[in-house]
């Protein structure tokens, strides 16, 4: 099976990949919305779009987001992007210079680290606990590093699955305001909760502090749309939308924007997300049940409450990078924890994803992983 971000060898179960399976991509909804859109006589969506995104998609997106926050979301505070990765790259371009430091959680999304490296930025890792980023550590790091911004993943964190508590959200907003620290909140998993929804988007603090809340349709609709958004205050959006990239090329992806606008207006997005939540919860539970059966008792993990990922901690004697080739030889792959640290930490941890495969395949993959661990580290059993 070939995927956009990595090639998966035949007969390999790649439990590391954090993307929805092909079976979850809503081709029928995209076809329905596209047919309605192209049946109209207005071809404006085929022209260069407005720098912040055409008003239609921003209006429907504002309506959708308002249904998930206690504070209404206005279209004037939204900007359409080519997904979170492009938004993060644009933020680095406009709000940092090579040599700057950026604050990140430890662990953090490993491909964000690649984007920071492209811009010559130095990530400074900050500790987390079961409630997310620790505010006292953030304040101390601000004093000693003069960072360009903080990059945080507050909901169903990648890779740890931790969700930032409401109290800590408020702390982050206050710290950001007090120090005029730009807060880049990567909220791609916000809507993928299994039971109770998480606290609302940090974007609701946009008038209080310089926060940029990044959202994406990659995880809740289809990554091939290459479509997301930024929720921020007027000053930040003015700078983002004035980027040379947008002045030259116009608003990003107006065709996909128009399709998603139509899909939202037809009332299809919310039911689709509800179905995803049910599917991911079933897959998560199937994987975690099997992991509890096949992993050594010294392995530690919590069954996630949403998102895509299971973060497993082994005893310090385990080196997951050393384990990986043995697992691959048994037909299963994962991402070792050191990928998620700019300093090579978390060598005894691994990230697994339950998003890509069905329950049967996840169970099979977990079994292969357990056998590989037992072969490399028999003393753990």
Buried (B, 14 or more C-beta within 10 A) or exposed (E): BEBEEEEBEEEBBBBBBBBBBEEBBBEEBBEBBBEBBBEEEEEEBEEEBBBBBBEBBBBBBBBBBEEBBEBEBBBEBBBBBBBBBBBBBBBBBBBBEEEBBBBBBBBBBBBBBEBBEEBEBBBBBBEBEEBBBBBEBBBEBBEEBEBBBBBBBBBBBBBBBBBBBEEBBBBBBBBBBEBEBBBBBBBBBBBBBBEEBBBBBBBBBBEEBBBBBBBBBBBBBBBEBBBBBBBBBEEBBEBBBEBEBBEEEBBBBBBBBBBBBBBBBEEBBBEBBEEBBEBBBBBBBBBBBBBEEBBBEBBEBBBBBBBBBBBBBBEEEBBBBEBBEBBBEBBBBBBBBBBBBBEEBBBBBBBBBBBBBBBEBBBBBBBBBBBBBBEBBEEBE
